[in-house]
Amino acid sequence: MSSQVIQPQMINSKSDSDSAAVTSKTPIHIKVLTVLGMVTLMGGTLTGVMTFINLGYTDSFFNDWISSFLLAIITVMPIGFLMMTLLTKLSEKLMPNSAEKTRNILVGISMALIMESGMALSTTINNIGLASDGIILAWFNTLIAALPIALVMMITVSLTIKPKVEALLKS
């Protein structure tokens, strides 16, 4: 004897094909909140670490961090979402026989490098200024110091959260 859980959407449906039509899409506000949560987790953590690397812990640390985070949101994050989509599609096309987990690890490492570089640049410019003589060295030091954190976060997100977020956004 098999047991079947009846979902609320299925109560009025007449067949299995009808139940697919009754299932509702994920509301847009849930999708927006999910994306904002991801942006805050990734961008907030990394710009905080980068601000600390550039300036140390000062009286103005939180103001410096928030301004770096907001700058990254409007400059680096949109490019990151586009790049993640492109890299995911590219990995599916170039590696069709590879396991999804393998492709996700590769996309995670690539995204860590891309996003890390962009956020290190925007954070360094925000904290030190573009006219500074040592901007390239400061950017490189920021990039290298925060890279291990970014790699761990991006691989973890790519293997755990990304597939669920993609499914949610597609629904």
C-alpha positions as CSV (number, residue, x, y, z in Angstrom):
1,M,0.0,0.0,0.0
2,S,1.5,3.3,-1.1
3,S,0.8,6.5,0.7
4,Q,0.6,9.8,-1.2
5,V,0.7,13.2,0.4
6,I,-2.0,15.4,-1.0
7,Q,-0.8,19.0,-1.4
8,P,-3.4,21.8,-1.0
9,Q,-3.0,22.7,-4.7
10,M,-4.1,19.1,-5.6
11,I,-7.4,19.0,-3.7
12,N,-9.5,20.3,-6.6
13,S,-7.5,18.8,-9.4
14,K,-8.9,15.9,-11.5
15,S,-5.7,14.3,-12.7
16,D,-1.9,14.5,-12.5
17,S,-1.7,16.7,-15.6
18,D,-4.2,19.1,-14.0
19,S,-2.1,19.4,-10.8
20,A,0.9,20.8,-12.7
21,A,-1.3,23.6,-14.0
22,V,-2.6,24.4,-10.5
23,T,0.9,24.6,-8.9
24,S,1.7,28.3,-8.4
25,K,4.8,30.1,-9.4
26,T,7.2,31.5,-6.7
27,P,6.1,35.1,-5.9
28,I,8.5,37.7,-7.2
29,H,9.1,39.2,-3.8
30,I,10.5,35.9,-2.6
31,K,12.8,35.8,-5.6
32,V,14.0,39.4,-4.9
33,L,14.5,38.7,-1.2
34,T,16.5,35.5,-2.1
35,V,18.8,37.4,-4.4
36,L,19.2,40.2,-1.9
37,G,20.1,37.7,0.8
38,M,22.8,36.2,-1.5
39,V,24.2,39.6,-2.3
40,T,24.4,40.6,1.3
41,L,26.0,37.3,2.4
42,M,28.7,37.3,-0.3
43,G,29.2,41.0,-0.9
44,G,28.8,42.1,2.6
45,T,31.3,39.5,4.0
46,L,33.9,40.1,1.3
47,T,33.8,43.9,1.3
48,G,34.0,43.8,5.1
49,V,37.1,41.7,5.0
50,M,38.6,43.9,2.2
51,T,37.8,47.1,4.1
52,F,39.6,45.7,7.1
53,I,42.6,44.7,4.9
54,N,42.8,48.2,3.4
55,L,42.2,50.3,6.6
56,G,42.2,48.1,9.6
57,Y,39.6,48.5,12.3
58,T,39.1,52.2,12.7
59,D,36.4,54.5,14.2
60,S,34.9,54.9,10.7
61,F,35.2,51.2,9.8
62,F,31.4,50.6,9.5
63,N,30.9,53.7,7.4
64,D,33.8,52.7,5.2
65,W,32.5,49.2,4.9
66,I,28.9,50.2,4.1
67,S,30.1,52.6,1.4
68,S,32.3,49.9,-0.1
69,F,29.5,47.4,0.0
70,L,27.0,49.8,-1.7
71,L,29.6,50.7,-4.3
72,A,30.1,47.0,-5.0
73,I,26.3,46.4,-5.2
74,I,25.9,49.0,-7.9
75,T,29.0,48.2,-9.9
76,V,30.3,44.7,-9.4
77,M,27.2,42.7,-8.5
78,P,25.3,43.2,-11.7
79,I,28.3,42.1,-13.7
80,G,28.7,39.1,-11.4
81,F,25.1,37.9,-11.9
82,L,25.6,38.2,-15.7
83,M,28.9,36.4,-15.5
84,M,27.5,33.6,-13.4
85,T,24.7,33.0,-15.9
86,L,27.2,33.1,-18.8
87,L,29.7,30.8,-17.1
88,T,27.0,28.3,-16.1
89,K,25.7,28.1,-19.7
90,L,29.2,27.9,-21.0
91,S,30.1,25.1,-18.7
92,E,27.0,23.2,-19.7
93,K,27.9,23.7,-23.4
94,L,31.6,22.9,-23.1
95,M,31.3,20.1,-20.6
96,P,28.0,18.4,-21.3
97,N,29.2,15.0,-20.1
98,S,30.6,16.3,-16.8
99,A,28.6,15.9,-13.6
100,E,26.7,19.0,-12.5
101,K,28.7,19.1,-9.3
102,T,32.0,19.3,-11.3
103,R,30.6,22.1,-13.4
104,N,29.4,24.0,-10.3
105,I,32.8,23.7,-8.7
106,L,34.4,25.1,-11.8
107,V,31.9,28.0,-12.0
108,G,32.4,28.6,-8.3
109,I,36.2,29.0,-8.6
110,S,35.8,31.2,-11.7
111,M,33.2,33.4,-10.0
112,A,35.4,33.7,-6.9
113,L,38.2,35.0,-9.0
114,I,36.0,37.4,-11.1
115,M,33.9,38.8,-8.2
116,E,36.9,39.0,-5.9
117,S,38.9,41.0,-8.4
118,G,36.0,43.4,-9.0
119,M,35.1,43.8,-5.3
120,A,38.8,44.2,-4.4
121,L,39.1,47.0,-7.0
122,S,35.9,48.8,-6.0
123,T,36.7,48.5,-2.3
124,T,40.3,49.7,-2.7
125,I,39.2,52.7,-4.8
126,N,36.5,53.5,-2.3
127,N,38.9,53.2,0.7
128,I,42.2,54.6,-0.7
129,G,41.1,56.6,-3.7
130,L,41.9,56.3,-7.4
131,A,44.7,59.0,-7.3
132,S,46.8,57.0,-4.8
133,D,50.2,56.0,-6.0
134,G,49.9,52.5,-4.4
135,I,46.4,51.6,-5.7
136,I,47.6,48.7,-7.8
137,L,49.6,47.2,-4.9
138,A,46.8,47.8,-2.5
139,W,44.3,46.2,-4.9
140,F,46.6,43.2,-5.3
141,N,47.2,42.8,-1.6
142,T,43.4,43.1,-1.0
143,L,42.7,40.5,-3.7
144,I,45.3,38.0,-2.4
145,A,44.4,38.4,1.3
146,A,40.6,37.9,0.7
147,L,40.9,35.2,-2.0
148,P,40.9,32.2,0.4
149,I,37.6,33.4,2.0
150,A,36.1,34.1,-1.5
151,L,37.1,30.6,-2.8
152,V,35.6,28.8,0.2
153,M,32.4,30.9,0.0
154,M,31.9,30.6,-3.7
155,I,32.5,26.8,-3.8
156,T,30.2,26.3,-0.8
157,V,27.5,28.4,-2.4
158,S,27.9,26.8,-5.8
159,L,27.5,23.3,-4.4
160,T,24.8,24.0,-1.8
161,I,22.8,27.2,-2.3
162,K,23.2,27.9,-6.1
163,P,21.2,24.9,-7.4
164,K,18.3,25.7,-5.0
165,V,18.4,29.4,-5.8
166,E,18.4,28.6,-9.6
167,A,15.4,26.3,-9.2
168,L,13.6,29.0,-7.1
169,L,14.3,31.7,-9.7
170,K,13.1,29.5,-12.6
171,S,9.8,28.7,-10.8
